[in-house]
Amino acid sequence: MATAVKVDGYGFERPEDFDFETYEEFMSRYLSVLVRRAKKWEQLFGSSPLEDHLKRSSKVKRYTRKGIPGDKRALVWMTMSGALARMQANPGVYQRLLEAPTHDDPVIDAIRTDIHRTFPENVFFVDAPEGQRVPLFNVLVAFARRRPDVGYCQGLNFVAGMLLLVVKDEERSFWLLDAFVGGVVPTGYYTPAMTGLRTDTRVLAELVRARWPDVDATMRREGATFDLVATKWFVCAYVDVLPVETLLRIWDSLFYEGAKVVFRVAVTMVARQRARVAAARGLADVVSAFRVAIDDPANTFAHDFMADVFRVPGSFPMATIDKLREQCERAVLEEDR
C-alpha cells in the first residue's frame, strides 16, 4: 500500500479509522473515469470558451450526470445555476454589501460564532491570512444582507464553505450561494420556521411510501420521521454527510437539475438500507440503520453511487415533486397554527 495521505485534496484531515484500502480501490478505478470524462468534455466544447456551449441539452445533462472535470467545475456550476448571470448583472454589489459595519448585529454575531465550527478538521479553515475563515465570514455576511428574509441559518456555513473550497473565489462563491438558496433549494430551508425543509422531509416520506411500503410501515410503527433522519442531509446538501468525491458529483447534477436531485440521493440512500430499516425493532434500530446509510463504504464509490441515484428511484418529474410539496406544505402550515 502506498504511503497514507492524511489530508485529502480539499484539505480535510482523514480520521484515524479512515478506510484507506477501500479508498485506494475506489481511486484505482475512478482515475480512469476522470480521464475519460475530461476527454469527453474537451471534445464536446473544443477550444472556444466553455460558457458559450453550456446550453441545456440532453448531452450536457448526460455529461453532467457522469461528472464535471475538476478544472471546469466552478465555471460550469456558475453558468448552469444562473450565478454567473447574476454576478454579471450586479457589478460591485458584493463589495458594497460588505461595506456596512458589522457590530451590534445579532445575525453577524451568529455568523462569527459558527465560523470556528465550520470544517475544524480542514487545513484551509485556519486563522491565517491565507485561510478560508475570513472569506467564509464575508460570503455569509454579504448573503445575509442581500437576503434579509433568510439572514443566516446553521447549514449555510457548510454549503458556503464547500463552495469556497471548490470555486476558490470569494465573490463567485457568494453568487453561487445566492443562486443555491431559493433557486436550487427552497428559501424555506433556512428561515426560522424551516417550512421548506420540513415540507421536503415529508415529501421524502411520501416518495419512500410509494416505493417501499415496508419501510414506511416500520417508520410509522417505531415513531421515526424523516425530520429526524434527513434534516442534515437536506440543510447541508449532503456536505459532511457523504464523501467529498461523491458530494461533488451530487452537486454537479444539483446545480444543473435542481432540487429533485436532493430527493434522488435521499431515496437511493434509503433503498440501500431498505432491508435493515424494514427489519428494525425500535427507534434505535431505525436510527442505526440510517447511520449505516451514511457510513456505508460503498458511498465512497462516487461513480457507482451516482449511477444508482439515476436508476434506483425511478422517475419522479419535477411536477410530481411540486404537487407533493403543495400537499406537504399545507400539513406543515396546519401544524404551525
C-alpha positions in Angstrom: 0.0 0.0 0.0 1.2 3.5 -0.8 2.0 5.9 2.0 -1.3 7.0 3.5 -2.1 10.7 2.9 -3.6 12.2 6.0 -5.2 15.1 4.2 -7.4 14.9 1.0 -7.3 17.2 -2.0 -9.8 19.6 -0.4 -7.9 19.9 2.8 -10.0 17.6 5.0 -7.9 15.6 7.6 -8.8 12.0 7.4 -9.9 10.3 10.7 -7.9 7.7 12.4 -10.2 5.0 11.3 -10.3 6.1 7.6 -10.6 3.1 5.3 -7.5 3.7 3.1 -7.9 0.2 1.5 -11.4 1.0 0.2 -10.4 4.5 -0.9 -7.4 3.2 -2.9 -9.7 0.6 -4.5 -12.1 3.4 -5.4 -9.4 5.7 -6.8 -7.7 2.9 -8.8 -11.0 2.7 -10.8 -12.1 6.3 -10.6 -8.9 7.9 -12.1 -9.7 6.2 -15.4 -13.2 7.6 -15.2 -11.9 11.1 -14.6 -9.5 10.9 -17.5 -12.2 9.6 -19.8 -14.7 12.3 -18.7 -12.1 15.0 -19.1 -11.6 13.9 -22.7 -15.3 13.9 -23.4 -15.7 17.4 -22.1 -12.8 18.6 -24.1 -14.2 17.0 -27.3 -17.6 18.5 -26.6 -16.5 22.1 -26.1 -13.3 22.3 -28.2 -11.2 25.4 -27.8 -13.8 28.1 -27.6 -15.0 29.4 -24.2 -16.8 26.8 -22.1 -19.7 29.1 -21.2 -20.6 29.5 -24.9 -21.6 25.9 -25.0 -23.5 25.3 -21.8 -26.9 25.5 -23.3 -29.3 23.0 -21.8 -29.4 19.8 -23.8 -29.7 16.0 -23.3 -26.0 15.7 -24.0 -24.9 18.3 -21.4 -27.3 16.7 -18.9 -25.8 13.3 -19.5 -22.3 14.6 -19.3 -23.1 16.4 -16.1 -24.6 13.3 -14.5 -21.3 11.5 -15.3 -19.2 14.2 -13.7 -17.7 17.5 -14.4 -13.9 17.7 -14.6 -12.4 19.5 -11.6 -10.8 22.2 -13.6 -14.2 23.1 -15.2 -16.5 22.6 -12.2 -16.6 26.1 -10.9 -17.4 27.7 -14.2 -20.0 25.0 -15.1 -21.7 25.4 -11.7 -21.7 29.2 -12.1 -23.2 29.0 -15.6 -25.8 26.3 -15.1 -27.1 27.7 -11.8 -27.5 31.2 -13.1 -24.9 32.5 -10.7 -22.7 33.9 -13.4 -25.5 35.8 -15.0 -26.4 37.3 -11.5 -22.9 38.3 -10.9 -22.5 40.0 -14.3 -25.8 41.8 -13.9 -24.8 43.2 -10.5 -21.2 44.5 -10.8 -19.8 45.8 -7.5 -22.8 44.6 -5.4 -20.7 42.0 -3.4 -18.2 44.6 -2.2 -21.0 47.1 -1.4 -22.7 44.5 0.7 -19.6 44.2 2.8 -19.1 47.9 3.4 -21.7 48.3 6.2 -20.4 48.0 9.8 -20.7 44.5 11.4 -21.0 45.4 15.1 -24.2 45.2 17.2 -25.9 42.9 14.7 -27.2 39.5 16.1 -27.0 37.9 12.7 -23.4 38.9 12.3 -22.7 37.6 15.8 -24.2 34.2 14.9 -22.1 34.0 11.8 -18.9 34.8 13.9 -19.8 32.0 16.3 -20.2 29.4 13.6 -17.1 30.3 11.6 -14.9 28.4 14.0 -17.3 25.5 13.9 -17.1 25.1 10.2 -14.8 22.3 9.0 -12.5 22.4 12.0 -10.7 19.3 10.6 -9.9 21.2 7.3 -6.4 22.6 6.9 -7.7 25.5 4.8 -10.1 26.8 7.5 -7.5 28.1 9.9 -6.8 31.5 11.5 -4.2 32.6 9.0 -4.1 35.3 6.2 -4.3 32.5 3.6 -7.1 30.7 5.4 -10.8 30.5 4.4 -12.4 31.8 7.6 -12.3 35.4 6.6 -13.7 34.7 3.1 -16.4 32.5 4.6 -17.3 35.3 7.1 -17.5 37.7 4.2 -19.7 35.5 2.0 -22.1 34.8 4.8 -22.4 38.4 5.8 -22.9 39.6 2.2 -25.6 36.9 1.8 -27.4 37.9 5.0 -27.5 41.5 3.8 -28.7 40.6 0.3 -31.3 38.1 1.7 -32.7 39.6 4.9 -35.6 37.2 4.5 -33.1 34.4 5.3 -30.3 36.2 7.1 -28.2 33.4 8.5 -29.0 29.8 9.5 -26.8 27.0 10.5 -26.1 24.8 7.5 -25.4 27.8 5.2 -21.9 27.9 6.7 -21.1 24.3 5.4 -22.6 25.0 2.0 -20.7 28.3 1.6 -17.5 26.7 3.0 -17.6 23.9 0.5 -18.2 26.4 -2.3 -15.1 28.2 -1.3 -13.0 25.0 -1.3 -14.2 24.2 -4.8 -14.5 27.6 -6.5 -11.6 29.2 -4.7 -13.1 32.7 -5.3 -14.9 34.7 -2.7 -17.3 36.7 -4.9 -18.2 33.7 -7.1 -18.9 31.6 -4.1 -21.2 34.3 -2.8 -23.2 34.3 -6.1 -23.4 30.6 -6.2 -24.8 30.6 -2.6 -27.3 33.3 -3.7 -28.3 31.0 -6.6 -28.5 28.0 -4.4 -30.9 29.4 -1.8 -34.3 29.8 -3.4 -33.1 28.6 -6.7 -31.7 25.1 -6.3 -33.3 24.5 -2.9 -36.3 26.4 -1.3 -35.6 29.5 0.7 -37.6 27.9 3.5 -34.8 25.5 4.3 -33.1 28.4 6.1 -35.8 30.6 7.5 -36.5 30.4 11.3 -39.6 28.1 10.9 -37.7 26.0 8.3 -41.1 25.5 6.5 -39.4 24.4 3.2 -37.1 21.9 5.0 -40.0 20.4 7.0 -42.0 20.2 3.8 -39.3 18.4 1.9 -38.7 15.8 4.6 -42.3 15.0 4.3 -42.1 14.8 0.5 -39.3 12.3 1.0 -41.6 10.3 3.3 -44.2 10.2 0.6 -41.7 9.2 -2.1 -40.5 6.3 0.2 -44.1 5.3 1.0 -44.9 5.0 -2.7 -41.9 2.8 -3.4 -41.3 0.7 -0.2 -44.4 0.4 2.0 -42.5 -1.9 4.3 -40.0 0.9 5.1 -42.9 3.3 5.6 -44.7 0.9 7.9 -41.6 0.4 10.1 -41.0 4.1 10.3 -44.6 4.7 11.4 -44.6 1.9 13.9 -41.4 3.0 15.5 -42.3 6.7 15.6 -39.4 7.6 13.3 -39.8 10.5 10.9 -37.6 11.8 8.1 -37.3 15.1 10.0 -35.1 13.0 12.3 -33.3 11.2 9.6 -32.9 13.7 6.7 -32.7 17.2 8.1 -28.9 17.4 8.0 -28.9 15.7 4.6 -31.1 18.4 3.1 -30.0 21.5 5.0 -26.3 20.9 4.2 -27.0 19.4 0.8 -25.0 16.3 1.9 -21.9 18.3 3.0 -20.4 16.5 6.0 -22.7 13.6 5.2 -21.1 11.9 2.2 -17.5 11.5 1.0 -16.2 14.6 -0.8 -15.9 13.0 -4.3 -19.4 11.7 -4.0 -20.7 15.1 -2.8 -19.2 16.9 -5.7 -20.8 14.5 -8.2 -24.1 15.2 -6.5 -23.6 18.9 -6.7 -22.7 18.6 -10.4 -26.2 17.4 -11.1 -27.8 19.5 -8.4 -26.7 22.8 -10.0 -28.0 21.5 -13.4 -31.2 19.7 -12.5 -32.3 21.4 -9.2 -33.9 20.1 -6.1 -35.1 16.7 -7.3 -31.5 15.5 -7.1 -31.7 16.1 -3.4 -34.6 13.6 -3.3 -33.0 11.2 -5.7 -29.9 10.9 -3.4 -32.1 10.5 -0.3 -34.3 7.8 -1.8 -31.2 6.0 -3.0 -29.7 6.0 0.5 -33.0 4.7 1.9 -33.1 2.0 -0.8 -29.6 0.8 0.1 -30.6 0.2 3.7 -34.2 -0.9 2.9 -33.9 -4.4 4.4 -32.2 -3.1 7.6 -34.8 -0.4 8.1 -37.8 -2.7 7.4 -36.5 -5.2 10.0 -35.9 -2.6 12.7 -37.4 -3.2 16.1 -37.4 0.1 17.9 -36.5 3.6 17.2 -32.8 3.0 18.0 -32.6 0.3 15.3 -34.1 2.8 12.7 -31.6 5.5 13.7 -28.8 2.9 13.5 -29.9 1.8 10.0 -29.7 5.4 8.7 -26.3 5.8 10.4 -25.1 2.8 8.4 -26.5 4.5 5.3 -24.2 7.4 5.9 -21.2 5.4 6.9 -21.6 2.7 4.2 -18.2 2.2 2.5 -20.0 1.9 -0.8 -20.7 5.6 -0.7 -17.0 6.2 -1.5 -17.5 4.8 -5.0 -18.8 8.0 -6.4 -19.4 6.8 -10.0 -21.4 3.7 -8.9 -23.3 5.8 -6.3 -24.4 8.3 -9.0 -25.4 5.5 -11.4 -27.7 4.3 -8.6 -29.1 7.8 -8.0 -30.4 8.0 -11.5 -31.6 4.4 -11.6 -32.9 3.2 -8.3 -35.6 5.9 -7.5 -37.2 5.5 -10.9 -38.9 8.5 -12.4 -40.3 11.4 -10.5 -40.7 14.5 -12.6 -40.5 17.9 -11.0 -44.2 18.2 -11.5 -44.6 15.3 -9.1 -42.3 16.9 -6.5 -44.2 20.2 -6.8 -47.6 18.5 -6.3 -46.3 16.7 -3.2 -44.7 19.9 -1.9 -48.1 21.7 -2.1 -49.8 18.9 -0.1 -47.0 18.6 2.5 -46.6 22.3 2.9 -50.3 22.6 3.8 -49.8 20.0 6.5 -46.8 21.8 7.9 -48.6 25.1 8.0 -51.5 23.5 9.7 -49.2 22.1 12.4 -47.9 25.7 13.0 -51.3 27.2 13.6 
